[in-house]
């Protein structure tokens, strides 16, 4: 554990409530140094969590994840998001928002996949900039959630 903490960005990733040492070690073993990725979209594509629409001619199919990346990384992210939704206030609020919003509410599993992407963006930013996790900053783009958590 002491050796892992000497790597850049690891200590900051551990500031996310619900993300532990084992998760960070597994993530590091799958991705390597997070600074090798310029933006979080590259990590999402690497994990196979990027979206693809199945369409042909006039037929417009559903948008699904491609699953063309590392299955182990996808599994790790999904296994990490499940307890985050249960115990982390910010992720719980986002899951609640995505499943109950008026326009285009998501099913629960769809919401969890979206939150996997959010987790990747959070960990990438925290690891790249080496700054601690801030839940207010994470949900600042959804006004009523930031008001609810700010109170």
Secondary structure, 3 states (H helix, E strand, C coil): CHHHHCCCCHHHHCCCCCCCHHHHHHHHHHHCCHHHCCCHHHHHHHHCCCEEEEEECCEEEEEEECCCCCHHHHHHHHHHHHHHHHHCHHHHHHHHHHHHCCCCCCCHHHHHHHHHHHHHHHHHHHHHHCCCCCHHHHCCCCHHHHHHHHC
